[in-house]
Amino acid sequence: MRAAPAMGAFVMAVALAHHPPKHAGKTMLWAVLGFGMATIVFGLSKSFWLSLLMLSLTGACDNISVVVRHSLVQLLTPDEMRGRVSAVNNVFIGSSNELGAFESGITAALFGPVLSVVGGGIGTIAVVLAVMATWPQVARFGSLERQPAGK
């Protein structure tokens, strides 16, 4: 089960290499929403095979989100700031993984593992809805191939 997210991410990486998203913003939002939904189903699942499938889907959805986010950072950041913005982005991503693991451990200790996982999925969906409401322009990002570089 530990390898399932990595396998899902690998399959999605191969798919994205051959078929990049045409509507990057909407694709990213749907992918994060899918990640949250798969997390909830995983948290509630009592079936090994369903759990394995949901973990694979979390990896696949996460890979879509990572590819789109990293591509947009590179494409939309002005040339003279690209290195600094990428460095700050990497610090935030690296620390968010550690802080997320800490938060998950505390939540699981307080409320149990099922509620911790399901709550994380619900939180993910809430974040997607908040982003859609606060920054509707995110959904309007088009093809990653047609974004103006450094603008």
Buried (B, 14 or more C-beta within 10 A) or exposed (E): EEEBBEBBBBBBBEEBEEEBBEBBBBBBBBBBBBBBBBBBBBBBBEEEEEBBBBBBBBBBBBBBBBBBBBBBBBBBBEEEEBEEBBEEBEEEEEEEEEEEEEBBEEBBEEEEEEEBBBBBBBBBBEEBEEBBEEEEEBBEBEEBEEBEEEE
